Amino acid sequence: MKRKYADEVSSDPEVFSQCTDTIIRQVSDIGRMVDEFSSFARMPAPVIRNEEAQELVRRAVFLQRVAHPQVAFHVTAPEDVIQFDCDGRLVSQALTNVLKNAVEAIAVRMGLGDKTPGRIAIHLEIRGSRIAISVQDNGVGLPAEHRHRLTEPYVTTRAKGTGLGLAIVRKILDDHGGELLLEDAIDETTGETGGAMVRMIFPLRQKIEQGLKYEQERVADRV
């Protein structure tokens, strides 16, 4: 409608533009919710391959950087390539969900009147036999109460949230024998808390000969 008729509307073209933009935005929101519900309902079993961690991070960050040019994204990672066993598609999905949450948290903070530019820092490192991908933002931060429930299905602090973003991330981490940590972000300069820190920790190697049974049982025992 916008492409075909925008130039032909002579009466209230601004209203026409606002209405079509609203339709586009609402349909996009509905599509996102449908995608999240279907993703959660039909989460596939991981197909494990040896993947390059830096490349998975680069792809996910590139998409968000293009979609949200008003937010500064900073990536720090070792120069040496990190290879780890995972389902690259699922890990990318988890990272994308975390990055989207970070962007939304920044938008909420700015909507409350704090116009500090948005920053998201992604840090990649090896910790012994595991790999950690950390995402730190300067958004509104995590709630003080019921924080532990944020990874449960349908629990959300967002007005338009489905409550499935972090639940999907948690499921992906569990299926990889990994760990998801939600923490307050700490400003290295001032030492003050502000924003959120999400850490996704994966084992570097999966026990392929047993599927993921060993790693999943280890997570179940820990929980």
C-alpha positions in Angstrom: 0.0 0.0 0.0 2.7 2.4 1.0 4.8 1.8 -2.1 1.9 1.9 -4.6 -0.3 4.6 -3.2 1.9 7.0 -1.2 2.6 9.3 -4.1 -1.1 9.3 -5.1 -2.5 10.4 -1.7 -3.1 14.1 -1.8 -5.4 14.3 1.3 -3.5 13.9 4.6 -0.4 12.1 3.2 1.2 12.3 6.7 -1.7 10.4 8.3 -1.6 7.9 5.5 2.1 7.4 6.1 1.6 7.1 9.9 -1.2 4.5 9.4 0.8 2.3 7.0 3.8 2.5 9.3 1.7 1.4 12.2 0.3 -1.6 10.2 3.9 -2.6 9.2 5.1 -2.3 12.7 2.2 -4.3 14.2 2.4 -7.1 11.6 6.1 -7.3 12.3 5.4 -7.6 16.1 2.8 -10.3 15.4 5.3 -12.1 13.1 8.0 -12.0 15.8 5.6 -13.4 18.4 4.6 -16.2 16.1 8.2 -17.0 15.4 9.0 -17.2 19.1 6.0 -19.4 19.9 6.8 -21.8 17.0 10.5 -21.8 17.9 9.8 -22.7 21.5 7.2 -25.3 20.7 9.3 -27.1 18.1 12.9 -26.7 19.4 14.9 -29.2 17.3 17.5 -31.5 18.8 21.0 -30.0 18.4 23.0 -31.2 15.3 26.5 -31.0 16.6 29.4 -29.8 14.3 32.7 -28.1 14.9 32.0 -24.4 14.6 34.1 -21.2 14.7 33.0 -19.1 17.7 34.2 -15.8 16.3 32.3 -16.3 13.1 29.0 -17.1 14.9 29.4 -14.0 17.0 30.3 -11.8 14.0 27.2 -12.9 12.0 24.8 -12.3 14.9 26.3 -8.9 15.8 26.3 -7.8 12.1 22.5 -8.3 11.8 21.8 -6.4 15.0 24.2 -3.6 14.1 22.5 -3.1 10.7 19.0 -3.2 12.3 19.9 -0.9 15.2 22.5 1.7 14.0 21.8 3.9 16.9 23.4 1.4 19.3 27.1 0.9 19.5 28.2 -2.7 19.4 31.7 -3.6 20.6 33.2 -7.1 20.2 36.3 -8.4 21.9 37.6 -11.9 21.2 40.9 -13.7 21.0 42.9 -13.5 17.8 43.3 -17.2 17.6 40.3 -18.9 16.2 38.1 -20.7 18.8 36.6 -24.0 17.6 33.9 -25.6 19.6 31.3 -28.4 19.2 27.7 -27.0 18.9 24.7 -26.5 16.7 25.7 -23.3 15.0 22.1 -22.4 14.1 20.9 -22.8 17.6 23.8 -20.9 19.1 23.2 -18.1 16.7 19.5 -18.1 17.7 20.5 -17.8 21.4 22.9 -15.0 20.8 20.4 -13.1 18.7 17.8 -13.4 21.4 20.2 -12.0 24.0 21.3 -9.2 21.7 17.6 -8.3 21.0 16.9 -8.2 24.7 19.8 -5.9 25.2 18.6 -3.5 22.5 15.1 -3.5 24.0 16.5 -2.8 27.5 18.3 0.2 26.1 15.1 1.4 24.4 13.2 1.2 27.7 15.9 3.2 29.6 15.9 5.9 26.9 12.1 5.9 26.9 12.2 6.8 30.6 14.2 9.9 29.8 17.8 8.8 30.1 19.3 9.7 26.7 22.8 8.1 27.3 23.8 6.5 24.0 23.2 2.7 23.9 26.2 0.4 24.2 26.4 -3.3 23.9 29.7 -5.1 24.6 30.2 -8.7 23.5 33.1 -10.6 25.0 34.3 -14.0 23.9 36.8 -16.1 26.0 37.9 -19.6 26.8 37.6 -20.7 30.4 39.4 -24.0 30.8 37.4 -26.6 28.9 34.5 -24.2 28.3 33.8 -21.1 26.1 32.0 -18.1 27.5 30.1 -15.5 25.4 29.1 -12.5 27.5 26.8 -9.7 26.4 26.7 -6.5 28.5 24.4 -3.6 27.9 23.7 -0.2 29.5 20.0 -0.7 29.4 17.4 -0.5 32.1 18.9 -3.5 34.0 17.4 -6.7 35.4 14.6 -6.7 37.9 15.7 -7.1 41.6 12.8 -9.5 42.3 12.0 -12.7 40.6 15.1 -12.5 38.4 15.5 -16.2 38.6 12.2 -16.7 36.8 13.2 -14.7 33.7 14.2 -17.9 31.9 10.9 -19.5 32.5 8.4 -19.6 29.6 6.0 -16.7 29.4 7.7 -14.7 32.1 8.6 -11.2 30.9 9.2 -7.6 32.0 8.4 -6.1 28.6 4.9 -4.8 27.8 5.0 -6.5 24.3 7.2 -9.4 25.3 6.2 -13.1 24.9 8.4 -14.3 27.7 10.0 -16.8 25.4 13.3 -15.1 24.4 15.3 -16.2 27.4 13.4 -19.4 27.8 14.6 -20.4 24.3 18.2 -19.4 25.2 18.0 -21.5 28.4 16.7 -24.5 26.4 19.5 -24.2 23.9 22.1 -23.9 26.7 20.7 -26.9 28.5 20.7 -29.0 25.3 24.4 -28.2 24.9 25.3 -29.0 28.5 26.0 -25.3 29.0 25.0 -22.7 31.6 23.1 -19.4 31.4 24.0 -16.6 33.9 22.0 -13.4 34.4 24.0 -10.7 36.3 24.0 -7.0 36.9 26.5 -5.2 34.6 29.3 -3.3 36.4 30.9 -0.2 34.9 34.7 -0.8 34.9 35.4 2.9 35.3 33.0 3.8 38.1 32.4 0.4 39.7 28.7 1.2 39.7 26.0 -1.2 38.4 23.9 -0.4 35.5 22.4 -2.5 32.7 22.6 -6.3 32.5 25.2 -8.9 31.8 24.2 -12.2 30.2 26.8 -15.0 30.0 26.3 -18.1 27.9 28.8 -20.8 28.7 29.3 -23.8 26.5 31.6 -26.8 26.7 34.3 -26.8 24.0 33.8 -30.4 23.3 30.6 -32.5 23.2 30.5 -36.3 23.8 29.2 -37.1 20.3 29.4 -40.8 20.8 26.7 -40.6 23.4 24.7 -37.9 21.7 24.3 -35.2 24.3 23.0 -37.5 27.0 26.0 -37.2 29.3 26.0 -33.4 29.2 22.2 -33.1 29.6 22.3 -35.5 32.6 25.1 -33.3 34.1 23.0 -30.2 33.8 19.9 -32.0 35.3 22.0 -33.1 38.3 23.3 -29.6 38.8 19.8 -28.0 38.7 
